[in-house]
Amino acid sequence: MASKNYYDVTEWNVGNPYEDIGEVINSIIADIKSRQTETDFHGGGKPGAAIYIPAGDYHLRTQVVIDISYLKIMGSGHGFISSSIRFNIPEHEWAGLHELWPGGSRILVDLSPEAGGNESVGAAFYVERGGDPRISSVEFENFCIDGLHFVDDGLGKADPENTYANGKTGIYIASAQDSFRITGMGFVYLEHGITIYHADALSIHDNFIAECGSCIELRGAGQASKITDNLMGAGYKGYSIYAQNFGGLLVTANNIFPRGTSSVHFDGVARSSVTGNRFHSFYPGMLVFEGNCTENLVSSNHFLRDHEPWAPMQALDNGIDDLYGLLYISGDHNSIIGNHISETIGKQYIKPSGAKPVIIRVAAGRGNYISNNHIVATTEAAKTQSAGDGSCFSAQVGALLTTEELAALDVTAVLIEKESVQNTVLDSGSEAQVVLDQKVNAFRGTPVPLQ
C-alpha cells in the first residue's frame, strides 16, 4: 500500500517541478500540514513525510519555506561538477566537453537577489518556526543545489564568474532547531552554501560543497554538532567552515581544499575539536580562533599552504599577509597537538616582501598548550613556481606532488605575542624558530642535529 507521506515531485498535482520546483514543494508541505493536524493520535500524530526528487533539472523560482518537523527531502545524486573550470576556459572549447552543467537531482536556483544582500531572501530552502518545541529532524539528502552564475561584485578585481557573489544561499535555517541532517548533498556556485542559526545536534556529513563564496556557516550560537567527512572549498572572500559561539562542535575527517579565506574560523567557540582533517590553502590564516576561543583541541591534522598554481586565480587572495600566522590563536587553554604543518612557497610570493612567515601565532589569551607539531617549511631552490598554464586539475596536482628541488625556508614556527601568557610550547620548533617570553611562558625546543 502506497504511503500518503511519500511524495514524488514529478507526480504531484500542483505546479510543474521542471519550471518551478519551489511551488511544488511548498504545495506538498501545505498538504502535509492539512492532513497532519493531531499532535497526539494513537501514540503518534505528526510523522512528517519524505519528498523525492528524481534525477533531472528543476528550476526554482519560488523559495521553499519549511516550518514542519520530520521532513526529508531527498534526491538521486549530488551531481557536482566544477562550473569554475568551465567558466575559465574559452567558450569555443565548451562544445568539446562531455558535460557543461551539474547533474543528478539538480535544483537550479533562479531567484534574483542582490549580491551581498539579505542572505535569507536568496535562499533556495528557508527553514523557520517559532514556539515550542524547536523544529526538529529535517533532512536534506543526495541532491544538488546550483546557483548557476556569479555576478559582477563592483570591485573590478575578477571576472564576474570568479567573484563568488550572487546573493544566493542553498539552505538557510533561521530559527533554533534540533537534530537536522544534511547528507550527501552537492552545493555549487552559491554565495553561501549552508547558513544555520542556533544549531543543536546538527549533522553535516559526506557532502560536496565547493565553488561557493562560503560553505558552512554556523551562526548565533549552538552546541553538540558535527561537521564530518565532507569535501569542500570556499572562495577567497568567504569561509569553508565558520562557527560562532558554539560549544561541543566536532570537525573531523574533512578534506578542505582552496581557496577559502580560511579553512576553519572559530569565533567564541569553546570545548570543541578539530581533529583528523586535511587542510589545503593558498593563503595565511588557515585556522583562526578569535573572540576568546577556549579549551578547544586541534590535533592530528595535516595543514598545507602553497601558492595558487592556476593562472585565472593567481591575482586574487584573502588580503592577509604572512606575519598573521597560518594558525592564529586568540583564547585560553586551547591545545594544538601533533599536527603536521607544511608551508611550501616561493620567496617572491611572501608578503610583506622579505618577511619571515609565521606558522603558529598566539595573539592573545593564556594557558594554551602547543606540543609536538611537525613544521616543514620549504621554498623552490632552483626555479620559480610555474605560471600555472594548463588545466586547473593538472596545475594543482602538479603543485601538490612537487617535492624535488626544494630548500628550507626560514620561518617563525611559533610566535607568542606579549599579550599572551602562561602558555606551554613543546617540541614545535627549535630555539631559533620560536619567539616568546620565557619569563611568562614555558618552552622546550625541538632538538636539532649538531651538524
C-alpha positions in Angstrom: 0.0 0.0 0.0 1.4 3.4 -1.0 2.1 5.8 1.8 0.3 9.1 2.0 3.5 10.5 3.4 5.7 9.8 0.4 5.7 12.4 -2.4 7.4 12.4 -5.8 7.7 16.0 -7.1 7.2 14.7 -10.7 3.8 13.1 -9.8 2.3 15.9 -7.7 -0.9 17.6 -9.0 0.1 21.2 -8.4 2.7 23.1 -10.5 5.4 22.0 -12.8 8.5 20.8 -11.0 10.7 21.4 -14.0 9.6 25.1 -14.2 9.3 25.9 -10.5 10.1 23.1 -8.0 9.7 25.6 -5.2 6.0 26.0 -5.9 5.6 22.2 -6.0 7.4 21.5 -2.7 5.5 24.3 -0.9 2.3 22.8 -2.1 3.3 19.4 -0.8 4.2 20.9 2.6 0.8 22.6 2.7 -0.8 19.2 2.0 1.2 17.6 4.8 0.1 20.3 7.3 -3.5 20.0 6.2 -3.6 16.2 6.8 -1.4 16.0 9.9 -3.2 18.1 12.4 -3.4 15.9 15.5 -0.4 16.2 17.9 -1.5 13.0 19.8 -3.4 10.3 18.0 -2.9 6.6 18.8 0.5 7.3 20.3 1.6 9.4 17.2 0.2 12.3 15.3 2.6 14.2 13.0 5.0 11.7 11.4 6.1 14.2 8.7 6.9 13.0 5.2 9.5 12.3 2.5 9.7 14.2 -0.7 11.6 12.6 -3.5 13.3 14.5 -6.4 14.3 12.1 -9.3 17.4 12.8 -11.3 16.7 15.8 -13.6 17.0 19.6 -13.9 14.5 21.6 -11.8 14.3 25.3 -11.9 13.5 27.0 -8.6 11.7 30.4 -8.9 9.9 30.3 -5.6 11.7 29.9 -2.3 10.9 26.7 -0.4 9.7 27.5 3.1 9.9 24.8 5.7 8.1 25.0 9.0 7.3 21.4 9.9 9.4 18.8 11.7 10.2 15.3 10.4 10.5 16.3 6.8 13.0 14.6 4.5 13.8 16.0 1.0 15.9 13.5 -1.0 17.2 13.0 -4.5 19.2 10.6 -6.6 22.6 12.1 -6.8 24.6 15.2 -5.6 25.6 15.9 -9.2 28.6 18.1 -8.6 30.8 19.2 -11.4 33.2 22.2 -11.5 31.5 25.2 -13.0 34.6 27.3 -12.3 36.8 25.3 -14.6 34.3 25.6 -17.5 33.8 29.4 -17.0 37.6 29.9 -17.1 38.2 28.2 -20.4 37.4 29.8 -23.8 33.7 29.4 -24.7 34.6 27.9 -28.1 36.0 24.9 -26.2 32.7 24.1 -24.5 31.4 22.1 -27.4 34.2 19.5 -26.7 33.3 19.0 -23.1 31.4 15.8 -22.0 29.2 17.8 -19.6 28.6 21.5 -19.2 26.3 21.7 -16.1 26.0 19.8 -12.8 23.7 16.8 -12.8 21.9 14.3 -10.6 18.8 15.7 -8.9 19.6 19.3 -9.6 17.9 22.4 -8.3 18.6 25.4 -10.5 18.3 28.5 -8.2 16.6 31.1 -10.4 15.9 33.6 -7.7 17.2 37.1 -8.3 18.5 38.5 -5.0 21.1 41.2 -4.8 24.7 40.0 -4.3 25.8 40.8 -0.8 22.2 41.5 0.3 19.9 39.7 2.8 21.1 36.1 2.7 17.6 34.7 3.5 16.0 36.3 0.5 18.2 34.4 -1.9 17.9 31.1 -0.1 16.6 28.1 -2.1 15.4 26.4 1.1 14.4 28.6 4.0 13.6 27.0 7.4 12.0 28.9 10.3 9.5 28.1 13.0 9.0 29.7 16.4 7.4 28.3 19.5 8.0 25.0 21.3 9.3 22.6 20.7 12.0 23.6 18.3 11.6 22.4 14.7 13.3 19.0 14.6 14.6 16.3 12.3 14.5 18.0 9.0 16.8 16.2 6.5 18.3 17.2 3.1 19.9 14.3 1.3 21.5 13.4 -2.0 20.6 16.3 -4.4 22.3 19.3 -5.9 21.7 23.0 -5.3 23.2 25.0 -8.2 23.5 28.8 -8.1 24.3 28.8 -11.8 26.3 32.0 -12.2 28.2 34.6 -10.1 27.9 38.3 -10.9 30.0 41.4 -11.0 30.7 42.5 -7.4 31.8 46.0 -8.4 35.3 45.6 -7.1 36.9 45.2 -10.6 39.3 42.5 -9.4 37.8 39.4 -11.1 35.8 38.1 -14.0 32.2 38.1 -12.8 32.2 34.3 -12.8 35.1 34.4 -10.3 33.6 36.8 -7.7 31.8 34.2 -5.6 29.0 36.7 -5.3 25.3 36.3 -6.4 23.2 36.7 -3.2 22.1 33.1 -3.4 22.1 30.6 -0.5 21.5 26.9 -0.7 20.0 26.1 2.7 19.2 28.9 5.3 17.9 27.9 8.7 16.8 30.9 10.7 15.4 29.6 13.9 16.6 27.3 16.6 16.4 23.6 15.7 17.3 20.1 16.8 18.8 17.1 15.1 18.9 18.3 11.5 20.8 16.3 8.9 22.5 17.5 5.7 24.0 14.4 4.0 25.3 13.5 0.6 24.5 16.9 -0.9 26.1 18.9 -3.7 26.4 22.7 -3.5 28.0 24.8 -6.2 28.1 28.5 -7.3 26.2 29.8 -4.3 27.4 32.9 -2.4 26.5 30.9 0.8 26.2 27.1 0.7 24.7 26.4 4.2 23.8 29.1 6.8 22.4 27.9 10.1 21.5 29.8 13.3 21.2 28.2 16.7 22.0 24.6 15.8 21.7 21.7 18.3 22.7 18.1 17.5 23.3 19.0 13.8 25.0 16.6 11.4 26.6 17.9 8.2 28.2 14.8 6.8 29.5 13.5 3.5 28.7 16.5 1.3 30.5 18.1 -1.6 30.4 21.9 -1.1 32.7 23.8 -3.4 32.9 26.9 -5.6 30.7 28.7 -3.1 31.5 32.0 -1.5 31.2 30.4 1.9 30.5 26.7 2.5 29.3 26.2 6.1 28.3 29.0 8.5 27.0 28.2 12.0 25.9 31.5 13.4 24.2 32.8 16.5 25.1 30.0 19.0 24.9 26.2 19.1 26.0 23.0 20.7 26.8 19.3 20.3 27.1 19.2 16.5 29.4 17.7 13.9 30.9 18.5 10.5 32.4 15.3 9.3 33.7 13.6 6.1 32.9 16.5 3.7 34.8 17.6 0.7 34.7 21.4 0.4 36.4 24.6 -0.5 35.1 28.2 -0.4 36.0 31.3 -2.3 38.8 33.8 -1.4 36.3 36.1 0.3 34.5 33.5 2.4 34.8 30.7 4.9 35.0 26.9 4.4 33.8 26.3 8.0 32.7 29.2 10.2 31.3 28.7 13.7 30.2 31.3 16.2 29.5 31.0 20.0 29.5 27.2 19.7 30.2 24.5 22.3 30.9 20.9 21.6 31.5 21.1 17.8 33.3 18.2 16.2 35.1 18.9 12.9 36.6 15.6 11.8 37.8 13.8 8.6 37.1 16.6 6.3 39.2 17.3 3.2 39.1 21.1 2.8 40.8 22.5 -0.3 41.4 26.0 -1.5 40.5 28.8 -1.9 38.7 29.9 1.2 39.9 32.9 3.2 40.2 30.3 6.0 39.7 26.6 6.3 38.3 26.8 9.8 37.3 30.0 11.5 36.0 29.9 15.1 34.6 33.0 16.9 33.8 32.5 20.6 33.9 28.7 20.3 34.6 26.5 23.4 35.3 22.9 24.1 35.3 21.8 20.5 37.5 19.5 18.5 39.3 19.9 15.1 40.9 16.5 14.5 42.0 14.3 11.7 41.3 16.7 8.8 43.3 17.6 5.7 43.5 21.3 5.1 45.0 22.9 2.0 45.1 26.7 1.4 46.8 29.2 -0.8 46.8 31.9 1.9 47.8 32.5 5.6 45.0 32.3 8.2 44.1 28.7 7.5 42.8 28.2 11.1 41.6 31.2 13.0 40.4 31.3 16.6 39.1 34.7 17.7 36.7 36.1 20.2 38.4 34.3 23.1 38.0 30.7 21.9 38.5 28.4 24.9 39.5 24.8 25.6 39.5 23.6 22.0 41.5 20.7 20.7 43.4 20.9 17.3 45.1 17.6 16.8 46.3 15.2 14.1 45.5 17.5 11.2 47.6 18.0 8.0 47.9 21.6 7.0 49.4 22.6 3.7 49.9 26.2 2.5 51.3 26.8 -1.0 50.8 29.3 -3.8 47.9 29.4 -6.2 49.1 27.4 -9.3 46.1 28.2 -11.6 46.6 31.3 -13.8 43.0 32.6 -13.7 43.0 32.9 -9.9 46.6 34.0 -9.2 45.8 37.7 -8.9 43.3 37.0 -6.1 43.8 36.4 -2.4 42.3 36.9 1.1 44.3 40.0 1.8 46.2 38.5 4.8 50.0 38.7 5.0 52.4 36.0 6.1 53.0 37.6 9.5 49.4 36.9 10.5 50.1 33.2 11.0 49.0 30.0 9.3 47.3 29.2 12.6 46.0 32.2 14.5 45.0 31.6 18.1 43.3 34.1 20.4 41.9 32.5 23.5 42.6 30.4 26.6 43.6 26.9 27.3 43.5 25.6 23.7 45.6 22.6 22.7 47.4 22.4 19.4 49.0 19.0 19.5 50.5 16.6 17.0 49.7 18.4 13.7 51.8 18.2 10.5 52.1 21.7 9.0 53.7 22.2 5.6 54.4 25.6 4.0 55.9 25.5 0.5 56.0 28.9 -1.0 58.3 30.8 -3.4 60.1 33.7 -1.6 58.7 36.1 -4.2 55.2 35.4 -3.0 55.8 36.2 0.6 54.0 39.3 2.0 55.4 41.7 3.1 58.4 41.1 0.9 61.4 39.7 2.8 59.3 38.8 5.9 59.8 35.6 7.8 56.4 33.8 7.7 54.8 32.9 11.0 53.3 29.4 11.3 51.6 29.3 14.7 50.7 32.6 16.2 49.2 33.0 19.7 48.0 36.6 19.6 46.1 36.8 23.0 44.9 34.6 25.8 46.6 32.4 28.3 47.3 28.7 29.1 47.4 27.5 25.6 49.3 24.2 25.0 51.3 23.7 21.8 53.2 20.4 21.5 54.8 18.0 19.1 53.8 19.8 15.9 55.9 18.9 12.9 56.5 22.0 10.8 58.1 21.7 7.3 58.8 25.0 5.6 60.3 24.9 2.1 60.9 27.1 -1.0 62.0 26.5 -4.5 65.7 26.1 -4.8 66.4 26.2 -8.5 63.4 27.6 -10.3 60.4 29.8 -9.7 56.9 28.4 -9.4 55.1 27.6 -12.7 52.9 30.3 -14.1 50.0 27.9 -14.0 49.4 27.1 -17.6 47.2 24.2 -18.5 44.1 22.8 -16.7 43.2 23.5 -13.2 43.5 19.9 -12.3 46.9 19.3 -13.7 48.2 22.6 -12.2 47.0 21.8 -8.7 48.1 18.1 -8.8 51.5 19.1 -10.2 51.9 21.6 -7.4 50.9 19.1 -4.7 53.3 16.4 -5.9 56.3 18.7 -6.4 58.8 17.9 -3.6 62.1 17.9 -5.5 64.4 20.9 -5.8 63.1 22.4 -2.5 65.2 24.2 0.0 64.5 25.0 3.6 62.5 28.3 4.2 63.3 30.3 7.3 60.1 30.7 9.3 58.9 31.6 12.8 57.5 28.3 13.9 55.7 29.6 16.9 55.1 33.2 17.9 53.7 34.0 21.4 52.7 37.7 21.4 53.4 39.7 24.6 49.6 39.9 25.3 49.5 36.1 25.8 51.0 34.5 28.9 51.2 31.2 30.8 51.4 29.2 27.6 53.4 26.0 27.1 55.3 25.3 23.8 57.0 21.9 23.5 58.8 20.3 20.5 57.2 22.5 17.9 60.3 24.4 16.7 63.9 24.9 17.6 65.1 27.7 19.9 65.9 29.8 16.8 62.4 29.2 15.4 60.2 30.1 18.4 59.6 33.6 19.7 58.2 34.0 23.2 59.0 35.5 26.6 60.2 32.6 28.7 59.6 34.5 31.9 55.8 34.1 31.4 55.7 31.1 29.1 57.1 27.5 29.3 59.3 26.3 26.4 61.2 23.3 25.3 62.7 23.4 21.8 62.7 20.7 19.2 66.2 19.0 19.4 68.3 19.7 16.3 71.4 17.9 15.0 74.8 19.3 15.8 75.7 19.3 12.1 
